[in-house]
Amino acid sequence: MGPLRDGGLFRFRGETHRLRVVAAGRRRTTVSREGGDAGDALIVRLGAADRRNLDAILEAWLKEKAWVAINREIERHATALDVAPIAVTIRDTRTRWGSCSRARRLSFSWRLVLAPPEALETVVIHELAHLRVFGHGPGFWAIVASRRPDHRIWRRWLRDHSLELHGALAAGQ
């Protein structure tokens, strides 16, 4: 996208947003998504006492948004798939978008919230399907396709944009 600075471009939920960084007379820093005639923007209102870097502020906000979005998709699909994870964690993984352990623990990359919602949903369904079938055989893919028939499109999107998503908060991007 663009440099991580005021005026730079930043992807969130698959859409390009202009990043706006403004000083605020508040104690706490806030981040909000706002729309306008010139397009959507992520507005970072810096709190007077906040000493964090812009990337740390955005990462904390994005992790919260990822947690909400991922849990919403788990709630939407777990019942239909007749599965229930024991635990869910959000991490900054570099090699996988999600994982499922034999102990029924699911883990997801918070960076999924940068991708279109359909890509995030595809990964959630993929990991939930592992709670029924632990491998990647035809039965597994039939379960995934039953909830997301176009899963191949979104898996390809994640492959094609992996470097961009993993470099989203890198200095000097």
PAZA-128405 format. One record per residue (C-alpha): residue number from 1; residue in three letters; x, y negated, z. Coordinates in pm, 1 decimal, m for minus. Each point is the difference from the previous one (the first is absolute). Layout:
# PAZA-128405
<i NUM, aa Ala, X X, Y Y, Z Z>
...
//
This chain:
# PAZA-128405
<i 1, aa Met, X 0.0, Y 0.0, Z 0.0>
<i 2, aa Gly, X 171.9, Y m318.4, Z 111.2>
<i 3, aa Pro, X 219.1, Y m134.4, Z 275.7>
<i 4, aa Leu, X m130.2, Y 39.2, Z 353.4>
<i 5, aa Arg, X m47.0, Y m370.5, Z 59.4>
<i 6, aa Asp, X m263.4, Y m269.1, Z m22.0>
<i 7, aa Gly, X m141.4, Y 7.4, Z m352.3>
<i 8, aa Gly, X 128.0, Y 349.9, Z m76.1>
<i 9, aa Leu, X m222.3, Y 277.6, Z m131.9>
<i 10, aa Phe, X m86.9, Y 295.8, Z 217.8>
<i 11, aa Arg, X m206.9, Y 314.2, Z m62.9>
<i 12, aa Phe, X m271.3, Y 90.0, Z 251.8>
<i 13, aa Arg, X m267.4, Y 266.4, Z m61.1>
<i 14, aa Gly, X 120.3, Y 20.2, Z m359.0>
<i 15, aa Glu, X m59.3, Y m365.9, Z m79.1>
<i 16, aa Thr, X 254.1, Y m275.9, Z m43.4>
<i 17, aa His, X m23.6, Y m273.0, Z 262.3>
<i 18, aa Arg, X 185.4, Y m327.1, Z 31.1>
<i 19, aa Leu, X 185.1, Y m15.8, Z 331.5>
<i 20, aa Arg, X m55.4, Y m321.7, Z 193.9>
<i 21, aa Val, X 208.9, Y m77.1, Z 308.0>
<i 22, aa Val, X m106.4, Y m299.1, Z 205.1>
<i 23, aa Ala, X 95.7, Y m135.5, Z 339.6>
<i 24, aa Ala, X m288.9, Y 7.0, Z 243.2>
<i 25, aa Gly, X m37.1, Y m171.0, Z 333.4>
<i 26, aa Arg, X m107.6, Y 331.2, Z 151.4>
<i 27, aa Arg, X 173.4, Y 218.2, Z 249.9>
<i 28, aa Arg, X m54.2, Y 316.0, Z m202.9>
<i 29, aa Thr, X 82.4, Y 74.7, Z m359.7>
<i 30, aa Thr, X m294.2, Y 113.1, Z m210.3>
<i 31, aa Val, X m28.1, Y 154.7, Z m345.1>
<i 32, aa Ser, X m316.6, Y m12.1, Z m204.8>
<i 33, aa Arg, X m112.1, Y 87.9, Z m348.7>
<i 34, aa Glu, X m185.3, Y m285.9, Z m166.0>
<i 35, aa Gly, X m146.2, Y m40.3, Z m344.5>
<i 36, aa Gly, X m17.2, Y m310.2, Z m212.0>
<i 37, aa Asp, X m35.5, Y m125.4, Z m354.1>
<i 38, aa Ala, X 371.6, Y 54.1, Z m60.3>
<i 39, aa Gly, X m17.8, Y 361.2, Z 125.0>
<i 40, aa Asp, X 38.5, Y 183.6, Z 327.1>
<i 41, aa Ala, X 265.8, Y m100.7, Z 248.5>
<i 42, aa Leu, X 153.1, Y 140.9, Z 314.1>
<i 43, aa Ile, X 28.5, Y m291.4, Z 239.9>
<i 44, aa Val, X 259.9, Y 27.1, Z 277.1>
<i 45, aa Arg, X m56.5, Y m266.5, Z 263.5>
<i 46, aa Leu, X 318.3, Y m2.2, Z 204.7>
<i 47, aa Gly, X m39.0, Y m40.4, Z 373.7>
<i 48, aa Ala, X 229.8, Y m255.5, Z 158.5>
<i 49, aa Ala, X 175.4, Y 254.6, Z 224.1>
<i 50, aa Asp, X 19.3, Y 287.2, Z m250.7>
<i 51, aa Arg, X 362.9, Y 78.6, Z m86.5>
<i 52, aa Arg, X m66.9, Y 304.1, Z m218.5>
<i 53, aa Asn, X 104.7, Y 6.7, Z m364.9>
<i 54, aa Leu, X m274.4, Y m18.7, Z m261.1>
<i 55, aa Asp, X 53.1, Y 366.7, Z m90.5>
<i 56, aa Ala, X m53.3, Y 108.3, Z 363.9>
<i 57, aa Ile, X m318.2, Y m208.9, Z 24.3>
<i 58, aa Leu, X m140.0, Y 146.1, Z m321.1>
<i 59, aa Glu, X 102.3, Y 355.4, Z 89.6>
<i 60, aa Ala, X m184.9, Y m17.2, Z 333.3>
<i 61, aa Trp, X m311.4, Y m136.5, Z m171.8>
<i 62, aa Leu, X 17.3, Y 257.3, Z m280.1>
<i 63, aa Lys, X 37.5, Y 287.7, Z 248.5>
<i 64, aa Glu, X m319.1, Y m110.5, Z 174.5>
<i 65, aa Lys, X m184.9, Y m20.5, Z m332.1>
<i 66, aa Ala, X 135.7, Y 341.2, Z m103.4>
<i 67, aa Trp, X m112.8, Y 157.0, Z 327.9>
<i 68, aa Val, X m354.3, Y m127.6, Z m52.0>
<i 69, aa Ala, X m17.7, Y 99.9, Z m367.9>
<i 70, aa Ile, X 147.0, Y 347.3, Z 52.5>
<i 71, aa Asn, X m225.3, Y 78.2, Z 295.1>
<i 72, aa Arg, X m303.6, Y m123.2, Z m193.1>
<i 73, aa Glu, X 83.3, Y 245.1, Z m281.9>
<i 74, aa Ile, X 59.7, Y 283.8, Z 247.9>
<i 75, aa Glu, X m344.3, Y m64.5, Z 148.9>
<i 76, aa Arg, X m156.0, Y m7.1, Z m348.7>
<i 77, aa His, X 150.8, Y 327.2, Z m117.9>
<i 78, aa Ala, X 82.0, Y 223.3, Z 299.6>
<i 79, aa Thr, X m360.1, Y 95.6, Z 72.3>
<i 80, aa Ala, X m73.9, Y 77.4, Z m364.9>
<i 81, aa Leu, X 311.1, Y 220.3, Z m11.9>
<i 82, aa Asp, X m88.0, Y 154.6, Z 338.4>
<i 83, aa Val, X 341.0, Y m83.6, Z 150.0>
<i 84, aa Ala, X 126.7, Y m196.0, Z 298.5>
<i 85, aa Pro, X 359.8, Y m108.7, Z 48.1>
<i 86, aa Ile, X 146.8, Y 23.8, Z 350.9>
<i 87, aa Ala, X 193.4, Y m326.3, Z m38.6>
<i 88, aa Val, X 67.7, Y m271.7, Z m256.3>
<i 89, aa Thr, X 311.6, Y m215.8, Z m15.5>
<i 90, aa Ile, X 107.1, Y m288.2, Z m219.9>
<i 91, aa Arg, X 369.5, Y m18.7, Z m88.0>
<i 92, aa Asp, X 242.0, Y m153.9, Z m245.1>
<i 93, aa Thr, X 89.8, Y 312.1, Z m193.5>
<i 94, aa Arg, X 224.3, Y m20.9, Z m304.7>
<i 95, aa Thr, X m58.2, Y 336.0, Z m165.6>
<i 96, aa Arg, X m372.0, Y 70.7, Z 51.6>
<i 97, aa Trp, X m323.3, Y m193.2, Z 5.5>
<i 98, aa Gly, X m149.9, Y 246.4, Z 244.1>
<i 99, aa Ser, X 61.3, Y 330.2, Z 170.5>
<i 100, aa Cys, X m188.5, Y 267.8, Z 188.5>
<i 101, aa Ser, X 154.4, Y 230.9, Z 256.3>
<i 102, aa Arg, X m117.5, Y 349.0, Z 86.3>
<i 103, aa Ala, X m91.0, Y m147.0, Z 339.3>
<i 104, aa Arg, X m270.0, Y m204.1, Z m185.2>
<i 105, aa Arg, X 182.2, Y m330.5, Z 39.8>
<i 106, aa Leu, X m25.3, Y m245.1, Z m286.7>
<i 107, aa Ser, X 250.2, Y m274.3, Z m71.5>
<i 108, aa Phe, X m27.6, Y m279.7, Z m255.3>
<i 109, aa Ser, X 218.8, Y m277.3, Z m133.7>
<i 110, aa Trp, X m131.1, Y m343.0, Z 92.9>
<i 111, aa Arg, X 109.8, Y m111.9, Z m347.0>
<i 112, aa Leu, X m307.3, Y 172.4, Z m143.8>
<i 113, aa Val, X m191.3, Y m316.1, Z 90.3>
<i 114, aa Leu, X 197.4, Y m179.6, Z m271.1>
<i 115, aa Ala, X m142.0, Y 237.6, Z m262.9>
<i 116, aa Pro, X m352.6, Y m6.2, Z m141.9>
<i 117, aa Pro, X m257.6, Y 144.4, Z 243.0>
<i 118, aa Glu, X m51.7, Y 297.7, Z m233.4>
<i 119, aa Ala, X 366.2, Y 99.1, Z 34.9>
<i 120, aa Leu, X m17.0, Y m19.2, Z 380.4>
<i 121, aa Glu, X m322.1, Y 202.4, Z m3.9>
<i 122, aa Thr, X 163.3, Y 263.2, Z m224.3>
<i 123, aa Val, X 286.7, Y 49.5, Z 246.8>
<i 124, aa Val, X m239.5, Y 27.8, Z 294.6>
<i 125, aa Ile, X m209.2, Y 260.1, Z m183.8>
<i 126, aa His, X 317.9, Y 186.2, Z m99.1>
<i 127, aa Glu, X 114.7, Y 26.7, Z 361.9>
<i 128, aa Leu, X m346.5, Y 89.7, Z 128.7>
<i 129, aa Ala, X m18.8, Y 274.6, Z m263.7>
<i 130, aa His, X 316.6, Y 148.5, Z 151.9>
<i 131, aa Leu, X m199.2, Y 61.0, Z 316.0>
<i 132, aa Arg, X m196.6, Y 253.9, Z m205.2>
<i 133, aa Val, X 272.9, Y 126.1, Z m236.6>
<i 134, aa Phe, X 362.4, Y m49.2, Z 94.3>
<i 135, aa Gly, X 154.9, Y 48.1, Z m345.1>
<i 136, aa His, X m47.6, Y m166.7, Z m337.0>
<i 137, aa Gly, X m175.0, Y 281.2, Z m183.9>
<i 138, aa Pro, X m314.9, Y m20.1, Z m212.8>
<i 139, aa Gly, X m228.1, Y 22.5, Z 304.7>
<i 140, aa Phe, X 171.1, Y m298.0, Z 156.9>
<i 141, aa Trp, X m30.6, Y m214.9, Z m313.0>
<i 142, aa Ala, X m366.7, Y 100.4, Z m35.1>
<i 143, aa Ile, X m62.9, Y m140.0, Z 349.4>
<i 144, aa Val, X 180.9, Y m324.8, Z m84.3>
<i 145, aa Ala, X m190.5, Y m30.5, Z m330.0>
<i 146, aa Ser, X m331.5, Y 60.3, Z 176.4>
<i 147, aa Arg, X 47.5, Y m327.2, Z 188.2>
<i 148, aa Arg, X 211.0, Y m196.0, Z m250.8>
<i 149, aa Pro, X m37.4, Y 135.8, Z m356.1>
<i 150, aa Asp, X 241.6, Y m263.5, Z m133.1>
<i 151, aa His, X 274.4, Y 81.3, Z 254.2>
<i 152, aa Arg, X 259.3, Y 50.7, Z m276.3>
<i 153, aa Ile, X m34.3, Y m362.9, Z m108.6>
<i 154, aa Trp, X 68.0, Y m127.2, Z 352.6>
<i 155, aa Arg, X 283.6, Y 243.4, Z 67.9>
<i 156, aa Arg, X 160.8, Y m123.6, Z m322.6>
<i 157, aa Trp, X m59.0, Y m363.2, Z 105.1>
<i 158, aa Leu, X 186.5, Y 64.2, Z 325.8>
<i 159, aa Arg, X 289.2, Y 165.6, Z m185.7>
<i 160, aa Asp, X 19.7, Y m287.4, Z m248.4>
<i 161, aa His, X m5.6, Y m269.6, Z 273.1>
<i 162, aa Ser, X 198.7, Y 177.0, Z 270.4>
<i 163, aa Leu, X 308.9, Y m220.4, Z m23.5>
<i 164, aa Glu, X m208.2, Y m315.0, Z 4.3>
<i 165, aa Leu, X m199.8, Y 107.3, Z 306.9>
<i 166, aa His, X 305.2, Y 117.5, Z 191.0>
<i 167, aa Gly, X 184.4, Y m321.7, Z m80.2>
<i 168, aa Ala, X m291.5, Y m228.5, Z 80.9>
<i 169, aa Leu, X 152.5, Y m152.0, Z 312.8>
<i 170, aa Ala, X 363.4, Y 20.1, Z m104.3>
<i 171, aa Ala, X 198.6, Y m319.5, Z 34.7>
<i 172, aa Gly, X 50.5, Y m180.3, Z m326.4>
<i 173, aa Gln, X m253.4, Y 212.4, Z m185.3>
//
